[in-house]
Structures are given as structure tokens and as C-alpha cells.
Amino acid sequence: MAFLGDSITDAGWGRPTGYIRLVVAGLAANGIQINVLPAGVAGHKSNQMLRRLKRDVLDHRPDWMVLSCGANDVWQGDKGVARDGFKANVTAIVDQCHASGIQVVLCTTGVLGEDLDNDTNQRLVPYNEIYRELARTKNCRLADVNAAFHQAIRSGQRLTTDGAHLNPKGDALMARCLLAAFGLNEEQMNRAVAAGPEGHELV
């Protein structure tokens, strides 16, 4: 399973309690073993991920690819990627994966600051709507990380270290979103929760 993304994905594999590690543990607790192809590069936007898709994902022929991008497209402002360009890039990533027989999970972007009403989070809204639209029209699984993060933050939880990069609770919640996208039922999710490293269980 390939994980294509930016610094959040890079850290999600690089840290013992990163979200990718938790997904691996959660699936293993339910008898599903996966080999991980980490493809997270700090600072990357959707256009850069599209350019390296063949080298980092397609050439390895995984069964699945999880895509997490958008934070840098929005956060970098004039140096980022406008909404129409983002949609074209993500659509091309999905189409090329499907043409290679790779199933895709799309992750909405969590937050860009834990003030949910700030300007950056407002600019993020249409980008996440693109993910939701493509999940419907392109037959992709959707991990709606953004919706889950909004709910958790409004209930008083802190999920990031700096407004974007995940703390252990953020990693755990993102992992839970992905496991739900893979179709784990309540009993299976309970097993996944129990498999998390002590002190960093899926919330």
C-alpha cells in the first residue's frame, strides 16, 4: 500500500506513533498484513506529487494508494496551487492509478490552524469538496479527515503541534478515519484500538 503525500505523510511513517504505523497495526490486528510504500515529501503540493507519481507509486504496482495532499497547495498562497489546478492534478493522479489497477483512498486535509474559522481554513473548504466530489464520481474510498478534525477540535481536543502537523491525538484520529474508509466495522475497530501503542490509542 502506497501513501503519497507531504510532510504529514512523511511523519506518519517516520514516527512510531504516526498515523501510517497505526493503520498498519490496526489492520494487522484484524488479520490484514500490508507492505508499506512510503511516499511523503515535506512541502510538496499536488503538482509535485503528480510529477513523481510514476516513480514513487505506479512503478511499484501496489494494490492501494492513499493520497493526502492539499495543505501546501493552500497554505503556500500565491506559490501554491489554485483550486482548478488542484482538481486537475488530483484527478490525473486518480485516473493514472486506476489505469494501473490501483485502488485509491482520498484523504481530505485536516486543518490549517486550530482556529477553524480562520482565513486559511476557509480557503481550504473548496479543496476538500473536490476530494468529496472525486470520491463520488471516480469510485474512490474517502477518509474525511477534515470533518473528523472539525468535530474533535470543536469538542476541545488539540490535534496538531503547530496548526497543521499532527500530534499523537491527530495521528490517531487520522488513522481511525483511514481504517473506517477501509470498511472496518465496530468490532474490528475495537481490535484496532487495542492494538495501538500504549498511550497513543486510536481516539
C-alpha positions in Angstrom: 0.0 0.0 0.0 1.4 3.3 -1.1 1.0 6.5 0.9 1.5 9.6 -1.3 1.7 12.9 0.5 3.6 15.7 2.1 5.3 16.2 5.5 2.3 14.9 7.3 2.6 11.6 5.4 6.4 11.6 5.9 6.0 11.9 9.6 3.1 9.4 9.6 5.6 6.7 8.6 8.7 8.1 10.3 7.3 8.3 13.8 6.5 5.1 15.8 3.1 6.6 16.6 2.5 8.1 13.2 -0.8 7.5 11.5 0.5 5.1 8.9 2.1 3.0 11.7 -1.3 3.0 13.4 -3.1 1.9 10.3 -0.6 -1.0 9.8 -1.2 -2.1 13.4 -4.9 -1.7 13.2 -5.2 -3.8 10.0 -2.8 -6.4 11.4 -5.0 -6.7 14.5 -7.7 -7.8 12.1 -5.6 -10.3 10.2 -4.7 -8.0 7.3 -0.9 -7.6 6.7 0.2 -4.9 4.4 3.6 -3.8 3.0 4.0 0.0 3.1 5.4 2.1 0.3 6.1 5.5 2.0 6.0 8.4 -0.5 5.7 11.5 1.6 7.9 14.5 0.8 7.8 17.6 3.0 6.5 20.8 1.3 5.1 19.0 -1.7 2.0 20.2 -3.5 -0.4 18.3 -5.8 1.5 19.2 -8.9 4.8 17.8 -7.5 3.1 14.6 -6.4 1.7 14.2 -9.9 5.2 14.6 -11.4 6.6 11.8 -9.1 3.6 9.5 -9.2 5.1 7.1 -11.7 8.4 6.8 -9.9 7.1 6.7 -6.4 3.9 4.7 -6.8 2.9 3.4 -10.2 6.3 1.6 -11.0 5.9 -0.3 -7.7 2.4 -1.6 -8.6 0.8 -1.5 -5.1 -2.8 -2.7 -4.8 -3.8 0.5 -3.0 -2.7 4.1 -2.8 -3.7 6.6 -0.1 -3.5 10.3 -1.2 -3.1 13.1 1.3 -2.3 16.5 -0.2 -3.7 20.0 -0.3 -2.2 21.6 2.8 0.7 23.1 0.8 -1.5 23.9 -2.2 -3.5 26.2 0.1 -1.0 27.3 2.7 1.6 28.5 0.3 -0.8 31.1 -1.1 0.5 32.6 -4.4 3.2 29.9 -4.5 0.6 27.2 -4.0 -1.8 25.6 -6.5 -5.2 27.2 -7.3 -8.4 25.2 -6.9 -8.8 24.3 -10.6 -5.2 23.2 -10.9 -5.6 21.1 -7.7 -8.6 19.4 -9.1 -6.8 18.7 -12.4 -3.8 17.3 -10.6 -5.7 15.1 -8.2 -8.0 13.8 -11.0 -4.9 12.9 -13.0 -3.4 11.1 -10.0 -6.6 9.1 -9.5 -7.0 8.3 -13.2 -3.4 7.1 -13.6 -3.7 4.9 -10.5 -7.0 3.4 -11.8 -5.5 2.8 -15.2 -2.7 0.8 -13.4 -5.2 -1.2 -11.4 -4.5 0.6 -8.1 -7.4 1.4 -5.8 -7.4 4.9 -4.3 -8.3 6.3 -0.9 -8.6 10.1 -0.8 -7.9 11.9 2.5 -9.4 15.3 3.0 -6.9 17.8 4.5 -7.4 18.1 8.3 -6.9 21.7 9.3 -4.6 24.7 8.7 -4.7 26.2 12.2 -6.9 25.1 15.0 -8.9 28.3 14.7 -11.4 26.7 12.4 -12.8 30.0 11.2 -9.5 31.5 10.1 -8.9 32.6 6.5 -6.7 29.6 5.7 -9.3 27.1 6.8 -11.9 28.9 4.8 -9.7 28.7 1.7 -9.3 25.0 2.3 -13.0 24.3 2.1 -13.4 24.1 -1.7 -10.3 21.9 -1.9 -11.8 19.3 0.4 -15.0 19.5 -1.6 -13.0 18.4 -4.6 -11.9 15.3 -2.7 -15.5 14.5 -1.8 -16.7 15.0 -5.4 -14.0 12.8 -6.8 -14.7 10.1 -4.3 -18.3 10.0 -5.6 -17.5 10.3 -9.3 -14.3 8.3 -9.5 -15.3 5.4 -7.2 -12.6 6.1 -4.6 -12.8 5.5 -0.9 -12.9 8.7 1.2 -11.3 9.3 4.6 -12.9 12.5 5.6 -10.2 13.7 8.0 -11.3 17.3 7.8 -14.8 16.6 9.1 -13.5 14.4 11.9 -10.9 17.1 12.9 -13.5 19.8 12.9 -15.7 17.8 15.2 -12.8 16.9 17.6 -11.5 20.4 17.8 -14.9 21.9 18.4 -15.2 19.4 21.3 -12.0 20.8 22.8 -9.3 18.5 21.6 -5.9 19.6 20.2 -4.8 17.6 17.2 -1.7 19.4 15.9 1.6 20.7 17.1 1.6 23.9 15.0 -1.8 24.1 13.4 -1.1 21.6 10.6 1.4 18.9 11.7 -0.2 16.2 13.8 0.3 15.4 17.5 -0.3 11.9 18.7 -4.1 12.5 19.0 -4.2 13.9 15.5 -2.3 10.9 14.1 -4.7 8.5 16.0 -7.8 10.3 14.6 -6.4 10.3 11.0 -5.6 6.6 11.4 -9.2 5.9 12.6 -10.6 7.8 9.6 -8.5 5.6 7.2 -9.5 2.4 8.9 -13.1 3.4 8.6 -12.5 4.1 4.9 -11.2 0.6 4.6 -14.5 -0.7 6.0 -13.7 -1.8 9.5 -16.8 -2.4 11.5 -17.2 -1.6 15.2 -15.8 -4.9 16.4 -12.8 -4.7 14.1 -12.2 -1.0 15.1 -12.2 -2.1 18.7 -9.5 -4.6 17.9 -7.6 -1.9 16.1 -7.9 0.5 19.0 -6.5 -2.2 21.4 -3.5 -2.7 19.0 -2.3 0.9 19.3 0.8 1.7 21.2 0.2 2.4 24.9 -0.8 6.0 25.5 -1.5 6.6 21.8 -4.6 4.5 21.2 -6.9 5.5 18.4 -9.4 8.1 19.8 
